[in-house]
Amino acid sequence: MTDTSTAPAPFLTAWFEILDSDEPNRILDLISDDFSLSILFSTGAGEATDFAGDRSALVGYLEQRERGTRTHHLLSATTLGQDELFLGEVRRGGVPEASFVAAGRVEGKRLKRLLIGRSSEIRFD
């Protein structure tokens, strides 16, 4: 893992790097006891899938992912106090597939809240 301490959203930058690694389940070590999330992503034709809840929802999300097929790439990011905002692009085999936005609330060294939205219908280029 690279040093992400100077990234504009260091926690989420490291989060997506781990998610793209050979051991994405390591992100489970980075969440707080009262963690909650919603990951909403377009599945095409106006349909979407939402993984919402606590740690078990994150586990469910990780289990359904196609490991090693997609990578997350930073387009822009910022940190405002405890909140990190991350605009990115998902690529499959280096080819852009979707855009996404993530917002996370970091308390100490743990992620407390995570909201991610992803769509293949819009590009930020």
Residue frames as qw, qx, qy, qz and C-alpha x, y, z in Angstrom:
[[0.000, 0.889, 0.457, 0.000, 0.00, 0.00, 0.00],
 [0.396, 0.474, -0.030, 0.786, 1.26, 3.46, -0.84],
 [0.209, -0.310, -0.461, 0.805, 1.48, 6.32, 1.65],
 [0.002, -0.665, -0.589, -0.460, -1.88, 8.08, 1.45],
 [0.353, -0.585, -0.439, 0.584, -1.30, 10.52, 4.33],
 [0.080, -0.358, 0.118, 0.923, -0.97, 13.51, 1.98],
 [0.029, 0.386, 0.775, 0.500, -3.98, 12.58, -0.18],
 [0.241, -0.291, -0.022, -0.926, -6.89, 15.07, -0.10],
 [0.813, -0.297, 0.036, -0.499, -9.10, 12.33, 1.42],
 [0.094, 0.523, -0.842, 0.098, -6.49, 10.04, 3.00],
 [0.525, -0.057, 0.769, -0.360, -8.83, 7.53, 4.64],
 [0.777, 0.463, 0.271, -0.329, -11.04, 6.93, 1.58],
 [0.447, 0.702, -0.530, -0.163, -7.98, 6.89, -0.69],
 [0.097, -0.375, 0.908, -0.161, -6.52, 4.08, 1.43],
 [0.658, 0.165, 0.576, -0.456, -9.96, 2.39, 1.62],
 [0.769, 0.561, -0.026, -0.306, -10.27, 2.09, -2.17],
 [0.277, 0.631, -0.725, -0.016, -6.66, 0.98, -2.49],
 [0.327, -0.189, 0.881, -0.285, -7.37, -1.87, -0.04],
 [0.727, 0.354, 0.373, -0.456, -10.66, -2.66, -1.79],
 [0.672, 0.644, -0.293, -0.219, -8.72, -3.11, -5.06],
 [0.061, -0.594, 0.799, -0.075, -6.05, -5.28, -3.41],
 [0.510, 0.071, -0.847, -0.128, -5.81, -9.05, -3.11],
 [0.296, -0.291, -0.805, 0.424, -7.23, -8.77, 0.43],
 [0.170, -0.486, -0.222, -0.828, -10.25, -6.44, 0.25],
 [0.630, -0.582, -0.507, -0.085, -11.70, -7.86, 3.47],
 [0.502, -0.084, -0.361, 0.781, -9.04, -5.87, 5.34],
 [0.127, -0.432, -0.096, -0.888, -11.42, -2.91, 5.16],
 [0.656, -0.551, -0.475, -0.203, -13.48, -4.66, 7.84],
 [0.643, -0.285, -0.365, 0.610, -10.67, -3.80, 10.27],
 [0.221, 0.132, 0.016, 0.966, -11.17, -0.09, 9.51],
 [0.343, -0.551, -0.419, -0.635, -14.80, 0.33, 10.56],
 [0.214, -0.332, 0.524, -0.755, -16.17, 1.48, 13.90],
 [0.090, 0.165, 0.941, -0.280, -18.41, -0.59, 16.16],
 [0.343, 0.605, 0.515, -0.501, -21.40, 1.58, 15.18],
 [0.090, -0.228, 0.603, 0.759, -20.56, 1.67, 11.45],
 [0.558, 0.546, 0.571, -0.254, -23.36, 2.12, 8.92],
 [0.153, -0.279, 0.573, 0.755, -23.37, 2.39, 5.15],
 [0.675, 0.573, 0.375, -0.272, -25.34, 2.63, 1.97],
 [0.206, -0.326, 0.664, 0.640, -23.74, 1.62, -1.31],
 [0.612, 0.588, 0.398, -0.348, -26.13, 2.31, -4.16],
 [0.159, -0.394, 0.626, 0.654, -25.06, 1.42, -7.67],
 [0.647, 0.435, -0.116, -0.615, -26.76, 1.45, -11.00],
 [0.576, -0.056, 0.804, 0.138, -27.30, -1.92, -12.63],
 [0.029, -0.022, 0.642, 0.766, -28.57, -0.35, -15.88],
 [0.214, -0.430, -0.717, -0.506, -31.99, 0.29, -17.39],
 [0.351, -0.582, 0.006, -0.733, -32.96, 2.57, -14.48],
 [0.864, -0.404, -0.298, -0.041, -32.42, -0.21, -11.90],
 [0.078, 0.698, -0.545, 0.458, -30.12, -0.08, -8.88],
 [0.781, -0.251, -0.545, 0.171, -28.85, -2.24, -6.06],
 [0.204, -0.768, 0.276, -0.541, -28.47, -0.90, -2.52],
 [0.689, -0.133, -0.614, 0.362, -26.38, -2.48, 0.20],
 [0.205, -0.665, 0.146, -0.703, -27.45, -0.70, 3.37],
 [0.826, -0.500, -0.249, -0.074, -26.92, -1.41, 7.04],
 [0.475, -0.795, 0.376, 0.007, -24.05, -2.18, 9.34],
 [0.231, -0.543, 0.782, 0.202, -21.01, -4.47, 9.25],
 [0.598, 0.166, 0.784, 0.007, -23.07, -7.39, 7.91],
 [0.549, 0.790, 0.202, -0.183, -24.19, -5.28, 4.92],
 [0.101, 0.822, -0.519, -0.211, -20.56, -4.48, 4.17],
 [0.445, -0.244, 0.858, 0.085, -19.71, -8.18, 4.38],
 [0.640, 0.495, 0.577, -0.110, -22.56, -8.91, 1.94],
 [0.383, 0.885, -0.132, -0.229, -21.24, -6.27, -0.44],
 [0.120, -0.661, 0.719, 0.177, -17.73, -7.72, -0.30],
 [0.582, -0.002, 0.813, -0.009, -19.01, -11.25, -0.95],
 [0.637, 0.629, 0.435, -0.098, -20.83, -10.30, -4.17],
 [0.122, 0.861, -0.318, -0.377, -17.97, -8.27, -5.68],
 [0.896, 0.400, -0.043, 0.188, -16.02, -9.55, -8.66],
 [0.554, -0.716, 0.239, 0.352, -12.56, -9.50, -7.14],
 [0.495, -0.330, 0.512, 0.619, -9.70, -8.24, -9.24],
 [0.426, 0.520, 0.620, 0.405, -11.87, -7.06, -12.15],
 [0.055, 0.906, 0.229, 0.351, -12.49, -3.42, -11.28],
 [0.526, -0.127, -0.282, 0.792, -10.27, -0.68, -9.90],
 [0.111, -0.920, -0.362, 0.102, -11.16, 2.64, -8.29],
 [0.535, 0.208, 0.061, 0.816, -9.41, 5.82, -9.45],
 [0.172, -0.673, -0.333, 0.637, -9.42, 9.22, -7.79],
 [0.329, 0.667, 0.357, 0.565, -10.64, 12.18, -9.85],
 [0.009, -0.582, 0.216, -0.784, -10.98, 14.68, -7.01],
 [0.620, -0.458, -0.612, 0.180, -11.36, 14.66, -3.25],
 [0.035, -0.618, 0.255, -0.743, -11.45, 16.83, -0.18],
 [0.475, -0.322, -0.728, 0.374, -11.61, 16.60, 3.58],
 [0.236, -0.611, -0.016, -0.755, -13.84, 18.80, 5.74],
 [0.542, -0.490, 0.461, -0.503, -13.23, 18.08, 9.42],
 [0.555, -0.167, 0.805, -0.131, -14.18, 14.42, 9.99],
 [0.747, 0.503, 0.368, -0.231, -15.80, 14.10, 6.56],
 [0.258, -0.346, 0.664, 0.611, -14.06, 12.96, 3.40],
 [0.674, 0.594, 0.207, -0.386, -15.56, 13.34, -0.08],
 [0.374, -0.311, 0.751, 0.447, -14.17, 11.32, -2.98],
 [0.698, 0.573, 0.017, -0.429, -15.15, 11.54, -6.66],
 [0.369, -0.403, 0.787, 0.286, -13.81, 8.63, -8.66],
 [0.672, 0.393, -0.396, -0.488, -13.97, 6.42, -11.68],
 [0.787, -0.151, 0.594, -0.070, -14.35, 2.65, -11.77],
 [0.419, 0.586, -0.572, -0.393, -12.35, 0.93, -14.49],
 [0.919, -0.011, 0.388, -0.065, -12.46, -2.61, -15.79],
 [0.807, 0.169, 0.316, 0.469, -9.23, -3.65, -17.46],
 [0.345, -0.230, 0.128, 0.901, -8.18, 0.00, -17.56],
 [0.044, -0.394, -0.546, -0.738, -11.35, 1.04, -19.43],
 [0.237, -0.041, 0.375, -0.895, -13.69, 3.49, -17.66],
 [0.188, -0.326, -0.912, -0.165, -16.93, 1.76, -16.66],
 [0.312, -0.791, -0.510, -0.128, -18.65, 4.07, -14.16],
 [0.085, 0.535, -0.300, 0.785, -18.31, 7.19, -12.06],
 [0.588, -0.531, -0.601, 0.106, -18.84, 7.17, -8.31],
 [0.085, -0.671, 0.261, -0.689, -18.98, 9.50, -5.37],
 [0.673, -0.310, -0.622, 0.254, -18.19, 8.47, -1.81],
 [0.210, -0.719, 0.216, -0.626, -18.67, 10.31, 1.45],
 [0.736, -0.195, -0.600, 0.246, -17.23, 9.00, 4.68],
 [0.366, -0.832, 0.168, -0.381, -17.17, 10.17, 8.28],
 [0.698, 0.192, -0.565, 0.395, -13.94, 9.21, 10.01],
 [0.535, -0.787, 0.118, -0.284, -13.68, 9.13, 13.79],
 [0.597, -0.585, 0.532, 0.131, -10.17, 8.54, 15.02],
 [0.024, -0.412, 0.811, 0.413, -8.77, 5.77, 12.85],
 [0.287, 0.277, 0.917, -0.013, -12.13, 4.16, 12.02],
 [0.192, -0.162, -0.475, -0.843, -14.83, 4.78, 9.45],
 [0.259, 0.221, 0.683, -0.646, -18.20, 5.48, 11.10],
 [0.581, 0.602, 0.371, -0.403, -20.41, 6.30, 8.07],
 [0.239, -0.211, 0.687, 0.653, -20.07, 5.52, 4.38],
 [0.577, 0.629, 0.355, -0.382, -22.28, 6.56, 1.49],
 [0.235, -0.275, 0.678, 0.640, -21.38, 5.55, -2.08],
 [0.651, 0.590, 0.302, -0.371, -23.30, 6.13, -5.29],
 [0.302, -0.304, 0.705, 0.565, -22.14, 4.71, -8.64],
 [0.651, 0.605, 0.319, -0.330, -23.50, 5.07, -12.15],
 [0.557, 0.001, 0.582, 0.593, -22.33, 4.14, -15.63],
 [0.300, 0.785, 0.518, 0.164, -24.60, 6.85, -17.07],
 [0.025, 0.997, -0.046, 0.063, -22.33, 9.83, -16.34],
 [0.804, 0.077, -0.107, 0.579, -18.62, 10.57, -16.71],
 [0.231, -0.948, 0.039, 0.214, -16.50, 13.27, -15.09],
 [0.771, 0.035, 0.260, 0.580, -13.77, 13.70, -17.69]]
